[in-house]
């Protein structure tokens, strides 16, 4: 496996963990409001179609875009991957401009330990790993404290 493939595989793994922790947290919020989700099929239908899960589709789309990039490795460039990483970085930063995603994401980062841990791992790859940023340059979460 090339260095490029290893980096993409590591990023993909971390983002899938973050996405799963967000889905799990959103499922809990949904079930508190609407009752238990009985089957995996019902849950999948909600994830794909219900407005309460819509905000997560921005991250799902970027993960799919990264997968497409990796599958077409011969015809792709590092600049294309850098664009995907930049979009992910913008999506998960506290001052993100995605008004559907950012507030809900940071609510979960600040209130759900599994999401917090997954965010830290993802942030290290999309910010620190991509740009060489130090911990002191990490973004601030809403409320002014440093983002994990």
DRENPA-3360 file (N, C-alpha, C; in nm, 2 decimals, always signed):
BEGIN
1 = XXXXXXXX = +0.09/-0.12/+0.00/+0.00/+0.00/+0.00/+0.09/+0.12/+0.00 ~ +0.06/+0.22/-0.09/+0.14/+0.34/-0.10/+0.11/+0.43/+0.02 ~ +0.20/+0.53/+0.04/+0.18/+0.63/+0.14/+0.05/+0.70/+0.13 ~ +0.02/+0.74/+0.00/-0.10/+0.81/-0.03/-0.22/+0.72/+0.01 ~ -0.22/+0.60/-0.03/-0.33/+0.51/+0.01/-0.35/+0.49/+0.16 ~ -0.24/+0.48/+0.23/-0.24/+0.47/+0.37/-0.30/+0.60/+0.44 ~ -0.26/+0.71/+0.39/-0.32/+0.84/+0.44/-0.47/+0.84/+0.42 ~ -0.51/+0.81/+0.30/-0.65/+0.81/+0.27/-0.73/+0.71/+0.35;
9 = XXXXXXXX = -0.67/+0.59/+0.37/-0.74/+0.49/+0.45/-0.75/+0.53/+0.59 ~ -0.65/+0.59/+0.65/-0.65/+0.64/+0.78/-0.76/+0.75/+0.80 ~ -0.76/+0.84/+0.71/-0.86/+0.95/+0.71/-1.00/+0.89/+0.70 ~ -1.02/+0.80/+0.61/-1.15/+0.74/+0.59/-1.20/+0.67/+0.72 ~ -1.11/+0.59/+0.78/-1.14/+0.52/+0.90/-1.18/+0.62/+1.01 ~ -1.11/+0.72/+1.03/-1.14/+0.82/+1.14/-1.27/+0.89/+1.11 ~ -1.29/+0.93/+0.98/-1.42/+0.99/+0.95/-1.54/+0.90/+0.96 ~ -1.52/+0.77/+0.93/-1.63/+0.68/+0.95/-1.66/+0.66/+1.09;
17 = XXXXXXXX = -1.56/+0.66/+1.18/-1.58/+0.66/+1.32/-1.66/+0.78/+1.37 ~ -1.62/+0.90/+1.32/-1.69/+1.02/+1.36/-1.83/+1.02/+1.31 ~ -1.85/+0.98/+1.19/-1.99/+0.97/+1.13/-2.07/+0.87/+1.21 ~ -2.02/+0.76/+1.25/-2.10/+0.66/+1.33/-2.13/+0.72/+1.46 ~ -2.04/+0.79/+1.53/-2.07/+0.84/+1.66/-2.18/+0.95/+1.65 ~ -2.17/+1.03/+1.54/-2.28/+1.13/+1.52/-2.41/+1.06/+1.49 ~ -2.41/+0.96/+1.41/-2.54/+0.88/+1.39/-2.60/+0.82/+1.51 ~ -2.51/+0.77/+1.59/-2.55/+0.71/+1.72/-2.61/+0.81/+1.81;
25 = XXXXXXXX = -2.55/+0.93/+1.82/-2.60/+1.04/+1.91/-2.73/+1.09/+1.85 ~ -2.74/+1.11/+1.72/-2.86/+1.16/+1.66/-2.97/+1.06/+1.68 ~ -2.94/+0.93/+1.67/-3.04/+0.83/+1.70/-3.10/+0.84/+1.84 ~ -3.01/+0.86/+1.93/-3.06/+0.87/+2.07/-3.15/+0.99/+2.09 ~ -3.11/+1.10/+2.03/-3.20/+1.22/+2.04/-3.33/+1.19/+1.97 ~ -3.33/+1.13/+1.85/-3.45/+1.10/+1.78/-3.54/+1.01/+1.86 ~ -3.48/+0.90/+1.92/-3.56/+0.81/+2.00/-3.62/+0.87/+2.13 ~ -3.55/+0.97/+2.19/-3.61/+1.04/+2.30/-3.73/+1.12/+2.26;
33 = XXXXXXXX = -3.73/+1.17/+2.14/-3.84/+1.25/+2.10/-3.96/+1.17/+2.04 ~ -3.92/+1.06/+1.97/-4.02/+0.99/+1.89/-4.04/+0.84/+1.93 ~ -3.97/+0.79/+2.02/-3.98/+0.65/+2.05/-3.88/+0.57/+1.98 ~ -3.87/+0.44/+2.02/-3.77/+0.35/+1.98/-3.78/+0.32/+1.83 ~ -3.66/+0.32/+1.77/-3.65/+0.27/+1.63/-3.64/+0.12/+1.63 ~ -3.73/+0.05/+1.57/-3.74/-0.09/+1.59/-3.64/-0.18/+1.50 ~ -3.61/-0.13/+1.38/-3.52/-0.22/+1.29/-3.41/-0.13/+1.23 ~ -3.31/-0.20/+1.18/-3.21/-0.14/+1.10/-3.26/-0.07/+0.98;
41 = XXXXXXXX = -3.36/-0.14/+0.91/-3.42/-0.08/+0.79/-3.49/+0.05/+0.82 ~ -3.56/+0.05/+0.93/-3.63/+0.17/+0.97/-3.53/+0.28/+1.00 ~ -3.42/+0.25/+1.07/-3.32/+0.35/+1.10/-3.25/+0.40/+0.97 ~ -3.22/+0.31/+0.87/-3.16/+0.35/+0.75/-3.26/+0.45/+0.67 ~ -3.39/+0.41/+0.67/-3.49/+0.50/+0.61/-3.49/+0.64/+0.67 ~ -3.48/+0.65/+0.80/-3.47/+0.78/+0.87/-3.34/+0.85/+0.83 ~ -3.23/+0.78/+0.83/-3.11/+0.85/+0.80/-3.11/+0.91/+0.66 ~ -3.17/+0.83/+0.57/-3.18/+0.88/+0.43/-3.28/+0.98/+0.40;
49 = XXXXXXXX = -3.39/+0.98/+0.48/-3.51/+1.07/+0.44/-3.56/+1.16/+0.55 ~ -3.54/+1.14/+0.68/-3.60/+1.22/+0.78/-3.52/+1.35/+0.80 ~ -3.60/+1.46/+0.82/-3.53/+1.59/+0.84/-3.44/+1.60/+0.96 ~ -3.46/+1.52/+1.06/-3.38/+1.52/+1.18/-3.24/+1.47/+1.15 ~ -3.22/+1.39/+1.05/-3.09/+1.33/+1.01/-3.03/+1.41/+0.89 ~ -3.10/+1.50/+0.83/-3.06/+1.57/+0.71/-2.92/+1.64/+0.73 ~ -2.90/+1.70/+0.84/-2.78/+1.77/+0.87/-2.65/+1.68/+0.85 ~ -2.67/+1.55/+0.88/-2.55/+1.46/+0.87/-2.52/+1.43/+0.73;
57 = XXXXXXXX = -2.60/+1.46/+0.63/-2.58/+1.42/+0.49/-2.47/+1.50/+0.43 ~ -2.43/+1.61/+0.49/-2.32/+1.69/+0.43/-2.19/+1.61/+0.46 ~ -2.17/+1.55/+0.57/-2.06/+1.47/+0.60/-2.06/+1.34/+0.52 ~ -2.18/+1.28/+0.51/-2.19/+1.16/+0.43/-2.14/+1.18/+0.29 ~ -2.18/+1.29/+0.23/-2.15/+1.32/+0.09/-2.00/+1.34/+0.08 ~ -1.93/+1.40/+0.17/-1.79/+1.42/+0.16/-1.71/+1.29/+0.18 ~ -1.76/+1.20/+0.26/-1.70/+1.07/+0.28/-1.72/+0.99/+0.15 ~ -1.83/+1.00/+0.09/-1.86/+0.93/-0.04/-1.77/+0.99/-0.15;
65 = XXXXXXXX = -1.75/+1.12/-0.15/-1.66/+1.19/-0.24/-1.52/+1.14/-0.23 ~ -1.47/+1.12/-0.10/-1.34/+1.07/-0.08/-1.33/+0.93/-0.12 ~ -1.43/+0.85/-0.10/-1.43/+0.71/-0.15/-1.42/+0.71/-0.30 ~ -1.49/+0.79/-0.37/-1.48/+0.80/-0.52/-1.34/+0.84/-0.56 ~ -1.29/+0.93/-0.49/-1.15/+0.98/-0.53/-1.05/+0.86/-0.51 ~ -1.06/+0.78/-0.40/-0.97/+0.67/-0.38/-1.00/+0.56/-0.48 ~ -1.12/+0.53/-0.52/-1.15/+0.43/-0.62/-1.09/+0.46/-0.76 ~ -1.08/+0.59/-0.79/-1.03/+0.63/-0.92/-0.89/+0.68/-0.90;
73 = XXXXXXXX = -0.81/+0.62/-0.83/-0.68/+0.66/-0.79/-0.59/+0.70/-0.91 ~ -0.60/+0.63/-1.02/-0.51/+0.66/-1.13/-0.54/+0.80/-1.19 ~ -0.66/+0.84/-1.20/-0.70/+0.96/-1.27/-0.72/+1.08/-1.17 ~ -0.67/+1.07/-1.05/-0.70/+1.17/-0.95/-0.57/+1.24/-0.91 ~ -0.58/+1.36/-0.86/-0.46/+1.44/-0.82/-0.47/+1.46/-0.67 ~ -0.35/+1.50/-0.61/-0.34/+1.54/-0.47/-0.43/+1.66/-0.45 ~ -0.44/+1.75/-0.55/-0.52/+1.87/-0.53/-0.66/+1.84/-0.51 ~ -0.71/+1.74/-0.58/-0.85/+1.70/-0.56/-0.87/+1.65/-0.41;
81 = XXXXXXXX = -0.78/+1.57/-0.36/-0.79/+1.52/-0.23/-0.78/+1.63/-0.13 ~ -0.69/+1.73/-0.16/-0.67/+1.84/-0.07/-0.80/+1.92/-0.06 ~ -0.87/+1.93/-0.17/-1.00/+2.00/-0.18/-1.11/+1.93/-0.09 ~ -1.11/+1.80/-0.09/-1.20/+1.72/-0.01/-1.16/+1.74/+0.14 ~ -1.04/+1.73/+0.17/-0.99/+1.75/+0.31/-1.03/+1.89/+0.36 ~ -1.01/+1.99/+0.27/-1.04/+2.13/+0.31/-1.19/+2.14/+0.33 ~ -1.27/+2.08/+0.25/-1.42/+2.08/+0.28/-1.46/+2.02/+0.41 ~ -1.39/+1.91/+0.44/-1.41/+1.84/+0.57/-1.37/+1.93/+0.69;
89 = XXXXXXXX = -1.25/+1.99/+0.67/-1.20/+2.08/+0.77/-1.30/+2.20/+0.80 ~ -1.35/+2.25/+0.69/-1.45/+2.36/+0.70/-1.58/+2.31/+0.76 ~ -1.62/+2.19/+0.74/-1.74/+2.13/+0.79/-1.73/+2.12/+0.94 ~ -1.62/+2.07/+0.99/-1.61/+2.04/+1.14/-1.55/+2.15/+1.22 ~ -1.52/+2.26/+1.17/-1.47/+2.37/+1.25/-1.58/+2.45/+1.31 ~ -1.56/+2.51/+1.43/-1.67/+2.57/+1.50/-1.73/+2.69/+1.43 ~ -1.65/+2.76/+1.35/-1.71/+2.87/+1.28/-1.75/+2.83/+1.13 ~ -1.78/+2.71/+1.12/-1.82/+2.66/+0.99/-1.95/+2.73/+0.94;
97 = XXXXXXXX = -1.96/+2.74/+0.81/-2.07/+2.81/+0.74/-2.19/+2.73/+0.71 ~ -2.18/+2.60/+0.73/-2.30/+2.52/+0.70/-2.40/+2.53/+0.82 ~ -2.50/+2.61/+0.80/-2.59/+2.65/+0.91/-2.68/+2.53/+0.96 ~ -2.69/+2.43/+0.87/-2.76/+2.31/+0.91/-2.67/+2.22/+0.99 ~ -2.55/+2.21/+0.96/-2.45/+2.12/+1.02/-2.39/+2.17/+1.15 ~ -2.33/+2.29/+1.14/-2.24/+2.34/+1.24/-2.30/+2.34/+1.38 ~ -2.41/+2.40/+1.40/-2.47/+2.41/+1.54/-2.50/+2.27/+1.60 ~ -2.55/+2.18/+1.52/-2.59/+2.05/+1.57/-2.46/+1.97/+1.59;
105 = XXXXXXXX = -2.36/+1.98/+1.50/-2.24/+1.91/+1.52/-2.17/+1.95/+1.65 ~ -2.16/+2.08/+1.68/-2.09/+2.13/+1.80/-2.17/+2.10/+1.92 ~ -2.30/+2.09/+1.91/-2.38/+2.05/+2.03/-2.34/+1.91/+2.07 ~ -2.32/+1.82/+1.97/-2.29/+1.68/+2.00/-2.14/+1.67/+2.04 ~ -2.05/+1.75/+1.98/-1.91/+1.75/+2.02/-1.90/+1.79/+2.17 ~ -1.97/+1.89/+2.21/-1.97/+1.94/+2.34/-2.04/+1.86/+2.45 ~ -2.14/+1.77/+2.40/-2.22/+1.70/+2.50/-2.22/+1.55/+2.49 ~ -2.15/+1.49/+2.39/-2.14/+1.35/+2.37/-2.00/+1.30/+2.37;
113 = XXXXXXXX = -1.95/+1.23/+2.47/-1.81/+1.19/+2.48/-1.76/+1.12/+2.36 ~ -1.83/+1.02/+2.31/-1.79/+0.95/+2.19/-1.76/+1.04/+2.07 ~ -1.85/+1.14/+2.05/-1.84/+1.24/+1.94/-1.72/+1.32/+1.97 ~ -1.69/+1.36/+2.09/-1.58/+1.45/+2.13/-1.45/+1.38/+2.09 ~ -1.44/+1.25/+2.13/-1.31/+1.17/+2.10/-1.30/+1.16/+1.95 ~ -1.40/+1.13/+1.88/-1.40/+1.11/+1.73/-1.36/+1.24/+1.67 ~ -1.42/+1.35/+1.72/-1.38/+1.48/+1.66/-1.23/+1.51/+1.67 ~ -1.18/+1.49/+1.79/-1.04/+1.51/+1.81/-0.95/+1.44/+1.71;
121 = XXXXXXXX = -0.98/+1.31/+1.70/-0.91/+1.23/+1.60/-0.92/+1.28/+1.46 ~ -1.04/+1.32/+1.42/-1.06/+1.37/+1.29/-0.99/+1.51/+1.27 ~ -1.00/+1.59/+1.37/-0.94/+1.73/+1.36/-0.79/+1.72/+1.34 ~ -0.73/+1.62/+1.42/-0.59/+1.61/+1.41/-0.55/+1.57/+1.26 ~ -0.63/+1.49/+1.19/-0.59/+1.45/+1.06/-0.62/+1.56/+0.96 ~ -0.74/+1.63/+0.97/-0.78/+1.72/+0.86/-0.72/+1.86/+0.89 ~ -0.67/+1.89/+1.01/-0.61/+2.02/+1.03/-0.46/+2.00/+1.06 ~ -0.43/+1.94/+1.18/-0.29/+1.92/+1.22/-0.21/+1.84/+1.12;
129 = XXXXXXXX = -0.27/+1.73/+1.08/-0.20/+1.64/+0.99/-0.19/+1.69/+0.85 ~ -0.29/+1.77/+0.80/-0.28/+1.83/+0.67/-0.20/+1.95/+0.66 ~ -0.20/+2.03/+0.76/-0.14/+2.16/+0.75/-0.02/+2.18/+0.85 ~ +0.00/+2.08/+0.93/+0.11/+2.09/+1.03/+0.08/+2.19/+1.14 ~ -0.05/+2.22/+1.16/-0.09/+2.31/+1.27/-0.06/+2.25/+1.41 ~ -0.03/+2.34/+1.50/+0.00/+2.29/+1.63/-0.13/+2.29/+1.71 ~ -0.12/+2.23/+1.83/-0.24/+2.23/+1.91/-0.29/+2.37/+1.95 ~ -0.19/+2.46/+1.96/-0.23/+2.59/+2.00/-0.31/+2.66/+1.90;
137 = XXXXXXXX = -0.31/+2.61/+1.77/-0.39/+2.68/+1.67/-0.53/+2.61/+1.65 ~ -0.57/+2.52/+1.74/-0.69/+2.45/+1.72/-0.81/+2.55/+1.74 ~ -0.92/+2.53/+1.67/-1.03/+2.62/+1.67/-1.09/+2.62/+1.81 ~ -1.17/+2.73/+1.84/-1.25/+2.74/+1.96/-1.39/+2.69/+1.94 ~ -1.43/+2.61/+2.03/-1.57/+2.56/+2.02/-1.66/+2.68/+2.07 ~ -1.79/+2.67/+2.03/-1.88/+2.77/+2.08/-1.87/+2.78/+2.23 ~ -1.87/+2.90/+2.28/-1.85/+2.92/+2.42/-1.71/+2.96/+2.46 ~ -1.62/+2.96/+2.36/-1.49/+3.01/+2.37/-1.38/+2.92/+2.42;
145 = XXXX = -1.41/+2.79/+2.46/-1.31/+2.70/+2.50/-1.25/+2.64/+2.38 ~ -1.12/+2.59/+2.39/-1.06/+2.53/+2.27/-1.14/+2.41/+2.23 ~ -1.15/+2.39/+2.10/-1.21/+2.27/+2.04/-1.12/+2.15/+2.07 ~ -1.18/+2.04/+2.10/-1.10/+1.92/+2.13/-1.02/+1.88/+2.01;
% end
